[in-house]
Amino acid sequence: MAGVLAGAAVGDALGGATEGWTPEQIEERHGGRVTGIVGPFLPDWRTARPIAPYHKGDGHVTDDTLMTHALIEVYAARRTHLDAYHVASDLVPIMIGAPRWIPELEQEALILQRVFLAEKWLVAKLHYGHADPREAGVGNIVNCGAAMYMAPVGLVNIGDPEAAYAEAIDIAGAHQSSYGREAAGVFAAAVAAAAAPGATVTDVMDAALRVAHDGTAAAIRAVLDAVRDHRAGGGSEDPRELGRVIRAAVAPYDTVGDAYRAMAMDARLPSRTKSIEELPAALGFVAAHDGDARDAVIDAVNYGRDSDSIATMAGAICGALGGRDAVPAEWVTAVAEASRLDLEGVIRSMTAVVRDIAGEDARRARERAAGLEALLNGPADPADRGAAA
């Protein structure tokens, strides 16, 4: 639990400072590759466009972490597996009615006032539009908005990627459709696989490919193949090359295009053949660095584009694989202080939730196993079973 939540938060905070920019712009701004927490890309962050009024940088987490922790609040209140209806009944009220410190605004505010339009969609469709929660994501732009906060779903289904996928797909139906929803399920599955005792990077990648469909599966496979070939060729002395390899592999499946801030009119539309960029890229960095959290997060941060979401996913998976000690302690401390996060409290809450839900899952599994055993060992003919009764 601690490794996942710490890794996700630091990835988000470090990546937020470079989000939306190219690797070349990042190096020019920071005098080389970013290697840790840096200040905002635009010093006049209060008025600078296109990202005002967000103070992105200096260890500030973004909406990825705000939404992740809000989902944990729902789990803590319900103490059970969630579905799309819980998004409407519990998550949306938190977004619009529970003020908290928003690091990028440097003030108390509502989560609604920080998230982008793809996440405001939740409020518009569920609070104002009263849409069926299972279908509310239809019509939203297809992006990583749902995937970015699905790590808790993986944790409550620890060791069971298929169950994590199914639960995340249900929850994400309130927010996303098509390959955006699919990515949410696959990311949750990856976290569930990574958090299992003794899990390896291979276990994570196998689980992701086992549950993934359509363009998401194709994009993940393309990225992992490209990373494998890159490593087999000895890699490169240029630290930028891995990012280029991953971008080239995922580009055919990404609708946003190379000009990240100037998307075409047909970007982010539903498709059977496309994928969000963030999840395959994150898996690629995890695979390339054998689950090393520091290296995977740093490469994700320097990748640019949607770097906060890529780094938060990579950080969560690496944190699951290696535990809290795998996540650089200096990052965790600095991010928690800069963002005023009670990260320890969140970790304790999530740990208790997982214990409760896992205990109930185990009880139900025992009951089902006993029922199946009785069924299999009873009379073969249903009529005979009735007579026996």
SVG drawing of the C-alpha trace seen along z (x, -y; Angstrom):
<svg xmlns="http://www.w3.org/2000/svg" viewBox="-38 -37 65 77">
<polyline fill="none" stroke="black" stroke-width="0.4" points="0.0,0.0 2.7,-2.5 4.8,-1.9 1.9,-2.4 0.6,-5.6 4.0,-7.1 5.1,-6.2 2.0,-7.6 2.2,-10.9 5.8,-11.6 5.4,-10.6 2.5,-13.0 4.3,-15.9 7.6,-15.5 5.8,-15.1 3.5,-18.0 6.3,-20.4 7.1,-19.2 3.5,-18.4 2.7,-19.5 6.2,-20.2 8.6,-18.4 11.9,-16.8 13.8,-19.5 11.8,-22.3 12.2,-20.7 16.0,-20.5 16.2,-24.1 14.1,-25.4 16.0,-23.4 19.5,-23.4 19.4,-19.6 17.3,-16.7 15.2,-16.9 16.5,-14.6 14.1,-15.5 11.7,-18.1 11.9,-21.4 10.1,-24.6 7.2,-25.6 8.0,-25.6 6.7,-29.2 7.7,-31.3 4.8,-33.6 2.4,-30.7 -0.5,-32.8 -1.0,-34.5 0.9,-32.3 -0.9,-30.6 -1.8,-27.9 -1.6,-26.5 -2.7,-29.4 -3.5,-29.5 -1.9,-26.2 1.4,-26.2 2.7,-23.1 6.1,-22.2 7.9,-22.6 6.6,-19.2 2.9,-20.0 0.7,-17.1 -2.0,-17.5 -5.5,-16.2 -4.1,-12.7 -3.4,-12.5 -6.4,-14.5 -8.7,-12.1 -6.8,-9.1 -7.2,-10.2 -10.8,-11.0 -11.5,-7.5 -9.7,-6.2 -12.1,-8.3 -15.0,-6.5 -13.5,-3.1 -12.9,-4.1 -16.5,-5.0 -18.0,-2.0 -15.5,0.7 -16.5,2.8 -15.8,3.1 -17.2,0.2 -19.1,-0.3 -20.2,-3.2 -23.1,-4.0 -20.6,-4.8 -19.0,-7.4 -22.4,-9.2 -23.4,-8.7 -20.0,-9.2 -17.2,-10.5 -19.0,-13.3 -20.2,-14.8 -16.6,-14.8 -15.6,-16.7 -18.2,-19.4 -18.7,-19.5 -15.5,-18.7 -13.0,-21.6 -9.3,-20.6 -5.9,-22.1 -5.3,-22.3 -1.5,-22.6 -1.5,-24.0 -4.0,-26.7 -2.2,-27.3 -5.5,-27.6 -8.5,-25.6 -10.8,-24.8 -13.0,-22.1 -11.5,-19.3 -14.0,-20.4 -12.2,-23.7 -8.9,-22.0 -9.8,-19.2 -10.0,-19.7 -13.1,-19.5 -12.9,-15.7 -13.2,-15.3 -15.8,-18.1 -17.8,-15.9 -18.5,-13.6 -20.3,-16.4 -22.2,-17.6 -23.4,-14.2 -24.0,-12.6 -25.0,-15.6 -26.8,-17.8 -27.7,-15.4 -28.7,-12.4 -27.3,-10.1 -27.1,-6.3 -23.8,-6.0 -22.8,-3.0 -23.1,-5.0 -22.3,-8.5 -18.8,-8.4 -20.2,-8.1 -19.7,-11.4 -16.7,-12.6 -13.4,-13.1 -11.4,-9.9 -8.3,-10.4 -6.5,-9.1 -8.8,-11.0 -10.2,-7.8 -7.1,-5.7 -5.0,-8.2 -6.7,-7.5 -7.4,-3.7 -4.5,-2.5 -6.7,-2.0 -8.8,0.4 -5.8,2.5 -5.0,2.5 -8.4,3.7 -8.0,6.5 -4.4,7.3 -3.1,10.4 -6.2,10.7 -5.7,8.6 -8.9,9.9 -11.0,8.7 -9.2,5.4 -9.8,4.9 -13.6,5.7 -14.0,3.4 -12.2,0.5 -14.1,1.0 -17.3,0.7 -16.2,-2.4 -14.7,-4.1 -18.0,-3.7 -19.2,-6.8 -16.3,-8.8 -14.9,-7.4 -15.7,-5.2 -13.8,-3.3 -10.0,-3.1 -10.0,-5.6 -12.2,-3.2 -10.1,-0.3 -6.9,-1.9 -8.5,-2.4 -9.1,1.4 -5.7,2.3 -3.9,0.0 -5.8,1.3 -4.9,4.8 -1.2,3.9 -1.3,2.5 -3.1,5.6 -0.4,7.9 2.5,5.7 1.3,5.6 1.1,9.4 3.8,10.9 6.9,11.8 5.6,10.2 8.0,9.4 7.9,7.0 7.1,9.9 4.1,10.7 2.8,7.2 3.3,7.0 1.7,10.5 -1.3,9.4 -1.7,6.2 -1.7,8.0 -3.9,10.7 -6.8,8.3 -6.2,5.7 -8.3,5.4 -8.2,3.8 -5.9,0.8 -4.8,0.7 -3.5,4.3 -1.8,3.5 -0.2,0.3 1.1,2.0 2.5,4.9 4.2,2.5 5.8,0.5 7.1,3.6 8.4,5.0 10.2,1.8 11.7,1.6 12.9,5.2 14.6,4.6 16.1,1.4 17.6,3.3 18.7,6.2 20.6,3.8 22.5,2.5 20.4,-0.5 22.0,-3.9 24.4,-6.2 21.9,-9.0 19.4,-9.0 16.8,-10.6 16.7,-7.6 14.4,-5.4 11.7,-8.1 12.1,-8.4 11.7,-4.7 8.6,-4.6 7.1,-7.6 7.7,-6.1 6.1,-2.8 3.0,-4.4 2.4,-7.1 0.4,-5.1 -2.2,-4.4 -2.3,-7.9 -4.9,-10.3 -3.4,-13.4 -0.5,-13.6 3.0,-15.1 1.7,-18.7 0.5,-18.0 -1.1,-21.4 -2.6,-21.6 -4.7,-18.5 -6.6,-17.8 -10.4,-17.9 -10.7,-14.1 -8.4,-13.6 -9.7,-11.7 -12.7,-10.2 -13.9,-6.6 -12.1,-3.9 -11.5,-0.2 -7.9,-0.6 -6.5,-3.5 -5.1,-3.8 -4.3,-6.5 -0.6,-7.2 0.0,-7.4 -0.5,-3.7 1.6,-2.0 4.3,-4.6 4.3,-4.1 4.5,-0.3 7.4,-0.8 9.4,-2.8 8.7,-0.3 9.8,2.6 12.9,0.7 14.1,0.1 13.1,3.5 10.8,1.8 13.3,-0.7 11.1,-3.6 13.6,-6.4 14.7,-5.7 11.2,-4.9 9.8,-8.1 12.7,-10.3 12.3,-9.1 8.6,-9.6 9.1,-13.1 11.5,-13.9 9.2,-12.4 7.0,-15.5 3.5,-15.5 1.2,-14.1 4.2,-13.4 2.4,-13.7 0.0,-10.9 2.7,-8.7 4.9,-9.2 2.1,-8.6 1.3,-5.3 4.9,-4.2 5.5,-5.3 2.5,-3.3 3.5,-0.1 7.2,-0.4 6.1,-1.2 3.9,1.9 6.7,4.1 9.4,2.8 7.4,1.4 7.9,-1.9 11.7,-1.6 11.8,-1.5 10.5,-5.1 13.2,-7.7 12.5,-8.9 13.6,-12.4 11.0,-12.8 8.2,-11.4 9.1,-13.8 9.4,-16.8 6.2,-16.2 4.2,-15.5 5.4,-18.8 5.1,-20.9 1.6,-19.6 0.5,-19.5 -0.4,-15.8 -1.2,-13.6 0.3,-10.7 0.8,-8.6 -2.9,-9.0 -3.9,-8.0 -1.7,-5.0 -3.1,-3.9 -6.6,-4.3 -6.0,-2.4 -4.3,0.4 -7.3,0.8 -9.6,0.8 -7.7,3.5 -7.6,5.7 -11.4,5.4 -12.2,6.0 -9.7,8.8 -11.1,10.5 -14.6,10.4 -13.4,11.6 -11.7,14.6 -14.8,15.4 -17.0,15.4 -14.4,17.5 -14.5,20.1 -18.3,20.2 -18.3,20.5 -15.6,23.2 -17.6,25.2 -20.8,24.8 -19.0,25.9 -17.5,28.9 -20.9,30.0 -22.3,29.6 -19.5,31.5 -19.6,34.3 -23.4,34.7 -25.6,36.6 -24.8,36.0 -28.5,35.8 -30.4,32.7 -33.5,34.9 -31.5,37.1 -30.4,34.1 -34.1,33.1 -35.1,36.6 -32.2,36.6 -33.5,33.4"/>
</svg>
